[in-house]
Amino acid sequence: MLYTIAIILLILWLLGLVTSYTLGGFIHILLVIAIIVVIIKLIRGEKIL
């Protein structure tokens, strides 16, 4: 589930970069959240892919 959320957040972030559509720092916050989710999965020892 965390992996799915991370993928969705990364896609939204990339979409924001491509379209140059940013709501303040919202897109960058999504990137940070996605990275944190991936790090949590690594710490727990779960497979990422």
Buried (B, 14 or more C-beta within 10 A) or exposed (E): EBBEEBEEBBEBBEEBEEEEEEEEEEBEEBBEBBBEBBEEBEEEEEEEE
